[in-house]
């Protein structure tokens, strides 16, 4: 019995084959920003932001300006973080001008390959803080409205990763396992490789030396939990019952950190970075989940989000009880 799903053969990174500038990944980013913007506008039109900032009217120009600053900060932070933290070659430290250069060292079009969520989170927050200070707006009220809008848009970002066939998960024998064509192949001579292939009933071509094993479609897990589920929790559970400004921001930060931390056990870390912490103190293969004590870079950053979000929530709750703000 075959217990995995082949990656759909009709999916290609390019929307139109032969036109590398038009990619599903880029389109999904546009959809993600558009969905977040529409949800933000929906809250503004219902007067939710006006009520949160003392009844002051919110104009369309303010909404566009707020989003522009946030998106700009997000993209800069995501790119800088990806190149300076996750890239192990040292290229971008030696040649920082290449961080935003989309043609690569050889001059061919490569686009801006590599974006970090956590870098985007930091950059986006800084952009919104600067905007709030410049235009003298209540940051926590505006940020709460954004926090209720982002997760559903984020769903489409992870769908873009899936359509790109990237950020797939670790090897699995479960029924949700999917064979990604770009995933690392393993030698049939390894006993554990043959054991997994036999367990799931994987057909092995005659004479094959290397085979592709099923992976968790972790992009879809993230789209579901970090996107749709987190959005539903904030939108339906907290949005209309916020006792103080900042609570939605805290729920988003903590909720994302928790969901992402768990899903990181299914998602394969970058092989060139590996784990930051391992159970035995020795390097461990990233394509297998050998121990819950093997901790990735993403999990460390998520723990920081959980801790930081919890401290922020406690401080805001304390100030609300003591000062009513």
Secondary structure, 3 states (H helix, E strand, C coil): CCCEEECCCCCCCECCCCCCCCEHHHHHHHHHHHHHHHHHHHHHHCCHHHHHCCCCCCCHHHHHHHHHHHHHHHHHHHHHHHHHHHCCCCHHHHCHHHHHCCCCCCCCCCCCCCCCHHHHHHHHHHHHHHHHHHHCCCHHHHHHHHHHHHHHHHHHHHHHHHHCCCCCECECCCCCEEECCCCCEEECCCHHHHHHHHHHCCCCCCCCCEEECCECCHHHHHHHHHHHHHHHHHHHHHCCCCCCCCHHHHHHHHHHHHHHHHHCCCECCCCCCCEEECCCCCCCCCCCCCCCCCEEHHHHHHHHHHHHHHHHHHHHHHHHHHHCC
